[in-house]
């Protein structure tokens, strides 16, 4: 399956895969992130129920606090 992650095409993931599974494979499951799939922002509780399919466009933004 080919998906786009932060503007880069990627075809290394099986289809279907949930957002939670994707974050685990990218070593981001323990880090606060904002995830957008096909221009729709997801709540963290939606990560496990949202499946990515061929052609999905994903944006992942790390949440950082600072001052």
PyMOL commands that set and color helices and strands:
alter all, ss='L'
color gray80, all
select helices_A, chain A and resi 19-25+44-46
alter helices_A, ss='H'
color red, helices_A
select strands_A, chain A and resi 3-5+8-10+17-18+33-37+40-42+51-52+57-62
alter strands_A, ss='S'
color yellow, strands_A
deselect
rebuild
show_as cartoon
